[in-house]
Amino acid sequence: MSATADPLLSADQRELVDGLAALCDRHLSDELLADLDARGEYPHVVMDALVEGGWSSLPVSQEAGGAGVSAGDLAVVHEELARHSLVVSQAYFSLWVLGAEAIGRLGTPQQREHWLPAIAERGANVAFALTEPGSGSDAAALSTKAVSDGDEFVVSGQKVFITGAAVADTIVTAVRTSSADRKQEGITLLMIDPTLPGVTFRKLSKIGIRALDLCEVFFEDVRVSGDAVLGEVDKGWDAILPGLAMERLFLSALSVGALRDLVERCSEHALMRTAFGKPLASHQLIADKIIEMKVAVDRCRGLVKQAAAMVDLSHPDAVTAASVAKLEATRSYVSACREAIQVFGGYGFTDEYAVSRHYRDCKYLEIGGGSSEIQKIVIGRSMGFRL
C-alpha cells in the first residue's frame, strides 16, 4: 500500500479505488497528459472510458438509473481520479457530478427523465454559468437578464470563467428575471442549449488546467423555452446554496488526490537522485519538505471525511465543514507544489516533469468554488463574527 493511501476505506470504497486505478493506468500517462495540456485538448478518450466503465452513473440517483453513491464515496472517487489526473477529476466533477446533483434536486420530471440517464449512460456534459465580469465572489450581483416573452425567455448578457462550456451539452445559467430589493432575489436558473442562435464562446488562455476549457459565454437575445427553467422562477439563489457544500467538499478531495501524487513523485525522486554522495531523501531539509506533504495529506483527508459525513447526514453545519476542508486542503496543495519544485530543483522548472504542471494547475483551487477569502468569511460567520 502506498504511504499516502487511505487505510480506512470500506470494502466498497476499496473496490472503487482499485477499479479507477486500473482504468487510469490503462488510459492515462504522463506523456498523454503533457500532450493534452500543451494542446489544450479535452481528455475525450479518458472521459469516454469512464462512461464505458459506468463511472458517470455514480452521481446519478438509483431512481434515475444510476448508482446513487454517497458523498463519502464520491469524495473517494474524486481523490483517486485526481491522484492520476487533476484535469480529469475536475471534468468529472464540473460536468457530471454538479449537473446530476442540481438536476436531480431541482429538475422537473421531464428534465430528470432526459438528463439524468444522459449523464449516467452517455456522459452528457452539464456546465454551470454563474460568474460574470462584474460579479465574481459577489455572485448574486449578476446582471445577465432573461425577459419573459410569451412562453419563452429572451436572454442577454455575459458570463466568464465558465468551466467546460465549449464541450457542454447544456449550460445551467443564472439569470436575472426580476428586480428586487435584495440582489439574491429575482434570480432564475435556465438550462440553455449552447447551440442556440445568439450563444457564443471565447476560450480564455490560462496558466493551468489547460485541457479543460474556461470560457467567456455571450448571450445575445437568445430565445429559451420556458420549459428550460431549473427549479422555480426568481428562486434561483436559494436553489444554488444547497450545492455549495458538495462543491467545496469535492474540490477538497481533488486537492488531497493531487497532493498524494506530489508526495509519491517527490519521494521517488528524492530516493533516486543523489547529491553530495547520498540520496536527496537522506538530506534532512529535503526530507522535511516531503514529510510535511505526507502530514498534509492525512490532515486534509480527515477534514474531507468529516465534511463528507456531514453532507451525507444533511447536517446544518455541513457548509462550514466543507469550507474548512476546502480552505485547508487547497492551501496545503498549493504550498506543497511550491516545495515540490524545490525538491526537483532545475528539473522541476521544466515542462518535462509533471511537478511543473502541478505548479501551474494548483492555484485555481484557491479561487474556484469560492475563494479562500470567502471560505474564511463562511467559517467566521459560523463562529458568530459579523463579516
ABEGO torsion letter per residue (X at the ends): XBAABBAABBAAAAAAAAAAAAAAAAABBAAAAAAAAAAGBBBAAAAAAAAAAGAAAAABBAAAGBAGBBAAAAAAAAAAAAAABAAAAAAAAAAAAAAAAAAAAABBAAAAAAAAAAAAAAGBBBBBBABBAABBABAAABABBBBBBEABBBBBEBBBGBBGAAABABBBBBBBABBBABAABGBBBBBBBAABBGBBBBBBBBABGAABBBBBBBBBGBBBBAAABBEBBGAAAAAAAAAAAAAAAAAAAAAAAAAAAAAAAAAAAAAABBBGGBBAAABAAAAAAAAAAAAAAAAAAAAAAAAAAAAAAGBAAAAAAAAAAAAAAAAAAAAAAAAAAAAAEAAAABAABAAAAAAAAAAAAAABGEBAAAAAAAAAAAAGBBX
